[in-house]
């Protein structure tokens, strides 16, 4: 059976697919936190995740004693996140439905209340314009404490080296196996698609009752190194460091995917 359905339409499938490896990603975020906010890791620090989806990061962080809060625009994702169990003894994350460009009031966050925020794996690139990203950064500046940081995971584009790419992701839970074949179509400089990467997703879901296929597509805004740095420079936050996917300082290296640390002055 084959149908067109957004990747986010079934939160369970999304969670099965992307939960593997989450603990290692939280290890990386903790490593970046130690580097950027030195001192003992305080259990009372508040972690914020914009576009939190099914809450996989926040559940894991809460299980390590963190206070956590997150939001997503998709009500189905938030409903699923709220229904998931938090590890025993942990304070459950707080979840809200809100937009990345206007969330401070909807999440009931007090000004200067967040210690550490993070937005991994290109979620920020779902915002389709520089204006939207700057509005998002302004909201972060309002809720972050002075000196607090925001870690953004972003893939940067080299416009001199454009070619289609492909990824395969797999996850399993109980009798359900989910695999995702993803094709990335590069931007087309000099056209209306000059800053747009087209993503084509094909899900194969295998259950004891049979196999189902789901197709989806969406767009991500592209940035090369100079575009990204220029945008950050215009924002209410300041670039404070760059790390690789394992939390090691880039130290002059140029990688397709990086963690940019933005600090609230």
C-alpha positions as CSV (number, residue, x, y, z in Angstrom):
1,X,0.0,0.0,0.0
2,X,1.4,3.5,-0.9
3,X,0.1,6.9,0.0
4,X,1.2,10.5,0.3
5,X,1.6,11.5,3.9
6,X,3.9,14.0,5.7
7,X,6.7,12.6,7.8
8,X,5.2,14.3,10.9
9,X,1.7,13.0,10.3
10,X,2.3,9.9,12.4
11,X,4.3,10.8,15.5
12,X,4.8,7.2,16.4
13,X,6.6,6.4,13.1
14,X,8.7,9.6,13.5
15,X,9.7,8.6,17.0
16,X,10.6,5.0,16.1
17,X,12.8,6.3,13.2
18,X,14.7,9.0,15.0
19,X,14.9,7.9,18.7
20,X,17.9,5.5,18.1
21,X,21.1,7.5,18.8
22,X,19.4,10.2,20.9
23,X,21.4,9.4,24.0
24,X,24.7,10.0,22.1
25,X,23.3,13.3,20.8
26,X,22.5,14.4,24.3
27,X,26.1,13.4,25.3
28,X,27.3,15.8,22.6
29,X,25.0,18.6,23.8
30,X,26.3,18.1,27.4
31,X,29.9,18.3,26.1
32,X,29.1,21.6,24.3
33,X,27.4,22.8,27.5
34,X,30.5,22.1,29.6
35,X,32.7,23.9,27.1
36,X,30.4,27.0,26.8
37,X,29.0,27.2,30.4
38,X,32.0,26.1,32.5
39,X,31.5,24.9,36.1
40,X,29.5,22.1,37.5
41,X,26.5,21.0,35.4
42,X,23.7,22.4,37.5
43,X,20.6,20.3,37.7
44,X,18.5,23.4,38.0
45,X,19.6,24.7,34.6
46,X,16.6,24.9,32.3
47,X,17.0,23.4,28.8
48,X,14.7,24.6,26.0
49,X,14.2,22.9,22.6
50,X,12.3,24.8,19.9
51,X,10.7,22.5,17.3
52,X,10.9,19.6,19.8
53,X,8.8,17.1,17.7
54,X,8.0,14.0,19.8
55,X,10.2,15.1,22.6
56,X,12.9,12.5,22.2
57,X,15.7,14.8,23.3
58,X,13.8,16.3,26.2
59,X,12.8,12.9,27.6
60,X,16.4,11.8,27.5
61,X,17.7,15.0,29.1
62,X,14.9,14.8,31.8
63,X,16.1,11.3,32.6
64,X,19.5,12.8,33.4
65,X,18.0,15.2,35.9
66,X,17.5,18.2,33.6
67,X,14.6,20.6,33.8
68,X,13.3,20.8,30.3
69,X,10.7,22.6,28.2
70,X,9.9,22.4,24.5
71,X,7.5,23.4,21.9
72,X,6.4,22.5,18.4
73,X,3.9,23.9,15.9
74,X,2.4,20.4,15.2
75,X,-0.3,19.5,17.7
76,X,0.0,15.8,16.9
77,X,3.7,15.8,17.8
78,X,3.1,17.6,21.1
79,X,0.1,15.3,22.0
80,X,2.4,12.3,21.4
81,X,5.2,13.9,23.5
82,X,2.8,14.6,26.4
83,X,1.7,11.0,26.3
84,X,5.1,9.5,26.6
85,X,6.5,8.3,29.9
86,X,9.4,10.1,31.5
87,X,12.1,7.9,33.2
88,X,11.3,7.1,36.8
89,X,12.3,9.9,39.2
90,X,12.6,12.5,36.5
91,X,10.7,15.8,36.3
92,X,8.5,15.5,33.1
93,X,9.3,18.0,30.4
94,X,6.8,20.8,29.8
95,X,5.4,20.8,26.3
96,X,3.6,23.6,24.4
97,X,2.2,24.2,20.9
98,X,3.9,27.3,19.5
99,X,5.6,28.8,16.5
100,X,9.4,29.2,16.3
101,X,9.0,32.9,15.4
102,X,6.6,33.7,18.2
103,X,6.8,31.4,21.2
104,X,7.8,33.3,24.4
105,X,4.2,34.0,25.5
106,X,2.7,30.7,24.3
107,X,5.3,28.7,26.2
108,X,4.8,30.9,29.3
109,X,8.5,31.4,29.6
110,X,9.7,34.3,31.8
111,X,12.2,36.6,30.4
112,X,15.8,35.6,31.1
113,X,14.8,32.2,32.4
114,X,16.5,29.7,30.0
115,X,20.1,28.6,30.6
116,X,20.7,26.3,27.5
117,X,18.7,26.0,24.3
118,X,19.3,23.7,21.4
119,X,17.9,23.1,17.9
120,X,19.7,20.2,16.2
121,X,19.6,18.5,12.8
122,X,18.6,21.5,10.6
123,X,15.2,22.2,12.2
124,X,16.0,25.9,11.9
125,X,16.2,25.6,8.1
126,X,12.4,24.9,8.0
127,X,12.1,28.7,8.5
128,X,11.8,30.0,5.0
129,X,13.4,33.5,5.2
130,X,16.0,35.5,6.9
131,X,13.3,37.6,8.5
132,X,11.7,34.5,10.1
133,X,15.1,33.4,11.5
134,X,15.9,36.8,12.9
135,X,12.4,36.9,14.6
136,X,13.2,33.5,16.1
137,X,16.6,34.7,17.4
138,X,14.9,37.7,18.9
139,X,12.6,35.4,20.8
140,X,15.5,33.4,22.1
141,X,17.3,36.5,23.2
142,X,14.2,37.4,25.2
143,X,14.0,34.1,27.1
144,X,17.8,33.3,27.5
145,X,19.6,34.5,30.6
146,X,22.5,36.9,30.0
147,X,25.5,34.7,28.9
148,X,23.2,31.7,28.2
149,X,23.7,29.8,24.9
150,X,21.7,28.5,22.0
151,X,23.2,25.5,20.0
152,X,22.0,25.3,16.4
153,X,22.8,22.2,14.3
154,X,23.0,23.3,10.7
155,X,24.3,21.9,7.3
156,X,25.9,24.7,5.2
157,X,25.8,24.6,1.4
158,X,28.7,25.1,-0.9
159,X,27.2,26.7,-4.0
160,X,30.2,25.7,-6.1
161,X,29.7,22.1,-5.4
162,X,26.0,21.2,-5.8
163,X,24.8,17.7,-6.4
164,X,22.0,15.4,-5.2
165,X,22.6,13.5,-2.1
166,X,20.9,10.5,-0.4
167,X,20.5,9.2,3.1
168,X,19.0,6.1,4.6
169,X,17.6,6.0,8.2
170,X,16.2,3.0,10.0
171,X,14.5,2.3,13.4
172,X,12.6,-0.5,15.0
173,X,10.3,-0.8,18.0
174,X,8.6,-4.1,18.9
175,X,7.1,-5.5,15.7
176,X,7.3,-2.3,13.7
177,X,10.3,-1.4,11.5
178,X,10.6,2.0,9.8
179,X,13.1,2.9,7.1
180,X,13.4,6.3,5.4
181,X,15.1,6.9,2.1
182,X,15.8,10.6,1.7
183,X,16.9,12.4,-1.4
184,X,18.2,16.0,-1.2
185,X,17.9,18.0,-4.4
186,X,20.3,21.0,-4.3
187,X,19.3,24.6,-4.8
188,X,19.3,26.1,-8.3
189,X,21.4,29.4,-8.2
190,X,20.0,32.2,-10.4
191,X,16.4,30.9,-10.1
192,X,13.6,31.3,-7.6
193,X,15.0,28.0,-6.1
194,X,18.4,29.6,-5.5
195,X,18.1,29.2,-1.7
196,X,15.9,26.1,-1.5
197,X,16.9,22.5,-1.0
198,X,14.1,20.1,-1.9
199,X,13.8,17.0,0.3
200,X,12.1,13.9,-0.9
201,X,11.2,11.3,1.7
202,X,10.1,7.7,1.2
203,X,9.1,5.7,4.3
204,X,8.7,2.0,4.3
205,X,6.8,0.7,7.4
206,X,6.9,-3.0,8.0
207,X,4.5,-4.5,10.5
208,X,3.2,-8.1,11.1
209,X,0.1,-7.1,9.2
210,X,2.0,-6.0,6.1
211,X,4.1,-3.2,4.5
212,X,3.0,0.4,3.9
213,X,4.9,3.1,1.9
214,X,4.6,6.8,2.5
215,X,5.9,9.6,0.3
216,X,6.5,13.2,1.3
217,X,8.5,16.3,0.2
218,X,9.4,19.6,1.9
219,X,11.8,22.5,1.5
220,X,14.8,23.7,3.6
221,X,16.4,27.1,3.2
222,X,20.1,27.0,2.3
223,X,23.0,29.0,3.7
224,X,26.6,29.0,2.8
225,X,29.2,30.0,5.4
226,X,29.2,33.7,4.6
227,X,25.3,33.8,4.4
228,X,25.0,32.1,7.8
229,X,27.6,34.3,9.5
230,X,26.1,37.5,8.0
231,X,22.6,36.4,9.3
232,X,23.9,35.7,12.8
233,X,25.7,39.0,12.8
234,X,22.4,40.8,12.2
235,X,20.7,39.0,15.0
236,X,20.2,39.6,18.7
237,X,22.6,36.8,19.5
238,X,26.4,36.5,19.0
239,X,28.4,33.7,17.6
240,X,30.4,32.1,20.4
241,X,31.8,28.8,19.0
242,X,31.6,26.1,16.4
243,X,31.6,22.3,17.1
244,X,31.3,19.1,15.1
245,X,28.6,16.5,15.6
246,X,30.6,14.9,18.4
247,X,31.0,18.1,20.4
248,X,34.6,18.8,19.4
249,X,35.7,22.4,18.6
250,X,36.0,22.9,14.8
251,X,39.3,24.6,15.3
252,X,39.3,25.9,11.7
253,X,37.9,22.8,10.1
254,X,35.1,23.2,7.5
255,X,32.4,20.5,7.8
256,X,29.1,20.1,6.0
257,X,27.3,19.8,9.3
258,X,28.2,21.8,12.4
259,X,26.9,23.0,15.8
260,X,27.0,26.8,16.0
261,X,26.9,28.2,19.5
262,X,25.1,31.5,19.8
263,X,25.4,33.4,23.1
264,X,23.0,36.0,24.6
265,X,25.1,39.0,25.3
